Amino acid sequence: MKLRHLIAALMFAFAGSAFAFHCPIDMKKIDEALAKKPNISAQQLAEVKKLRADGEALHKAGKHQEAVDTLGKAMAILGIK
């Protein structure tokens, strides 16, 4: 039983670090898409920039799942998969 708890704890520990490495990749994708001047409205552009900044702040705060979710919204607006 203790082995199961140890394995579960290790899985959660590694899951957090996996999200941590995912955030910078998503931020880079967003930055690259913005550099290409996407054909989106000014309102959408402002929203993407806000989501990008919020995602980076969440990443730096260690809130990686929230960061991934936030960056995902920006990527959806930009049509990034």
C-alpha positions as CSV (number, residue, x, y, z in Angstrom):
1,M,0.0,0.0,0.0
2,K,2.8,2.4,0.8
3,L,4.4,1.7,-2.6
4,R,1.1,2.8,-4.3
5,H,1.2,6.1,-2.3
6,L,4.8,6.7,-3.2
7,I,4.1,6.0,-6.9
8,A,1.1,8.3,-6.9
9,A,3.1,11.1,-5.2
10,L,5.9,10.7,-7.8
11,M,3.4,10.9,-10.6
12,F,2.0,14.2,-9.3
13,A,5.5,15.6,-8.8
14,F,6.5,14.9,-12.3
15,A,3.2,16.1,-13.7
16,G,3.8,19.5,-12.3
17,S,7.2,19.8,-13.9
18,A,5.8,18.6,-17.2
19,F,3.4,21.5,-17.2
20,A,6.3,23.8,-16.2
21,F,8.1,22.9,-19.4
22,H,5.0,23.2,-21.5
23,C,4.4,26.8,-20.8
24,P,7.5,28.3,-22.4
25,I,6.8,26.2,-25.5
26,D,3.3,27.7,-25.8
27,M,4.5,31.2,-25.1
28,K,7.0,30.8,-27.9
29,K,4.3,29.6,-30.3
30,I,2.2,32.6,-29.4
31,D,5.1,35.0,-29.9
32,E,5.9,33.5,-33.3
33,A,2.3,33.8,-34.4
34,L,2.1,37.4,-33.3
35,A,5.3,38.2,-35.2
36,K,3.6,37.1,-38.4
37,K,0.9,39.7,-37.8
38,P,-2.1,37.4,-37.8
39,N,-5.3,38.5,-39.5
40,I,-7.4,39.0,-36.3
41,S,-9.3,42.0,-35.0
42,A,-7.8,44.6,-32.7
43,Q,-9.9,43.3,-29.9
44,Q,-8.7,39.7,-30.5
45,L,-5.1,40.9,-30.6
46,A,-5.5,42.7,-27.3
47,E,-7.1,39.6,-25.8
48,V,-4.2,37.4,-27.1
49,K,-1.6,39.8,-25.7
50,K,-3.4,39.9,-22.3
51,L,-3.7,36.1,-22.1
52,R,-0.1,35.7,-23.1
53,A,1.0,38.0,-20.3
54,D,-1.3,36.4,-17.8
55,G,0.0,33.0,-18.8
56,E,3.6,34.0,-18.3
57,A,2.7,35.5,-14.9
58,L,0.9,32.3,-13.8
59,H,3.9,30.2,-15.0
60,K,6.3,32.3,-13.0
61,A,4.0,31.9,-10.0
62,G,4.2,28.1,-10.3
63,K,0.5,27.8,-11.3
64,H,1.4,25.8,-14.4
65,Q,-2.0,24.2,-15.1
66,E,-3.7,27.6,-15.0
67,A,-0.9,29.0,-17.2
68,V,-1.4,26.2,-19.8
69,D,-5.1,26.8,-19.8
70,T,-4.7,30.5,-20.2
71,L,-2.1,30.2,-23.0
72,G,-4.4,27.7,-24.6
73,K,-7.1,30.3,-24.9
74,A,-4.6,32.6,-26.7
75,M,-3.5,29.8,-29.0
76,A,-7.1,29.0,-29.9
77,I,-7.7,32.7,-30.9
78,L,-4.6,32.5,-33.1
79,G,-5.6,29.1,-34.5
80,I,-2.5,27.4,-33.1
81,K,-2.9,23.7,-32.4
